């Protein structure tokens, strides 16, 4: 018979659980109203489940949780909380609570399911379900403590109807984590839609988020639904929320407060039930301090904050990530040699998981048809140059040293070239066609030079490797260097 301890000083709550749980004959129910009564209860008895209120007269649910887990580690704990203290309930989950429920209890059926799940015997297939789901969505957990804790918390809050803020450096996998949360939630059969708030102009982003009416602005030839409308009942992922303009931030705040919005050019309010998962590579609390982000919007977004550690802080996960990407690209056909694996674990990975994925894709491409074992020779020299692998080939023909000059800043050149061409295009007087031909030829030369130099810089002058990187033959590279452009060497 399951022994359940209810810890709450409210008589109505105690009566509610007494009625709810007494209908099941295999439950034996006990009550405690204070921390002192909890100490007395657990001194002589053990429990399979404790349902603990976060606020008590002489203590709090966090302290009760610590005591229960210390005295009775196998006891499952559900924290009871009001909406205003959800953050504290999530702190309890980080400390080992198995779930939390919000008062008042609106969905009795869901509450009963939660209790039954806590008391059900643990079956291996059920324990493996979250891990399988993570693998399906590409969320590689690995063995690092930080990622294991992140995975546990993300899975526990996935089924809760709360907003989530994900912070982490560029390339750490924020969208992958957001997709995992969506797939683990009760909304998995509804849309998951993402938008990068820094990739669109303010006007385009507003139209993208809220939609627009036909004729709302020049080019609005038909009605268009916004993402808040399309993602209703699903999940809306707002990537790089820190790049949203002040005007967009105000509009987002209103939607989060009222759950309503208006299409551009309309006066009709539309309701949305979209769950918001926001992400940022910058620290939004610091952005608030600097006056670059609204504090009230941060409060609305930051109900649950998840931080993804950079790859350099969890290098023990690199082998798991490598196997994941290899399996995704090649099945089990290719493997990495020991020296290649060691080189990848020494590297600091400023681009995080995204950079790792790109390096693996590049290595697979270069090794295609040549080998089943990817050695360090298939890795960029930037990964292996420090304490370079001593046995790395030093063949003078393949590692010829050349003097590399810095190429023109390609971005600036392209901007200037575009400005000049547009000026000529808009000219209402004489069009200087010879100049246009000359500028077009210059564009071709500079772009070619830039890419060749980039490949040579990244391979430290190794022409064999640079030709592979450029997807051309060494002979073609030699022609480009010796015949087409003297500026390469």
Buried (B, 14 or more C-beta within 10 A) or exposed (E): EBBBBBBBBEEEBBEBBEEBBEEBEEBBBBBBBBBEBBBEBBEEEEBBBBBBBBBBEEBBBBBBBEBBBEBBEEBBBBBBBBEEBBBBBBBBBEEEBBBBBBBEBEEEEEBBEBBEEBBEEEEEEEEEEBEEBBBEBBBBBBEBEBBBEBBBBBBBBBBBEBBBBBBBBBBBBBBBBBBBBBBBBEBBEBBBBBBBBBEBEEBEBBBBBBBBBEEBEEEBEEBBBBBBBBBBEBBBBBBBBBBBBEEBBEBBBBBBEEBEBBBBBBEEEBEBEBBBBBBBBBBBBEBBEEEBBBEEBBEBBBBBBBEBBBBEEBBEBBBBBBBBBBEEBBEEEBBBBEBBBBBBBEBEBEBBBBBBBBBBEBBBEBBEEEBEEBBBBBBBBEBBEEEBBEEBEEEEEEBEEBEEEEBBEBEEBBEEBEEEBEEBEEEEEEEEEEEBEEBEEEBEEBBBBBBBBBBBBBBBBBBBBBBBBBEBEBEEBEEBBEEEBEBBE
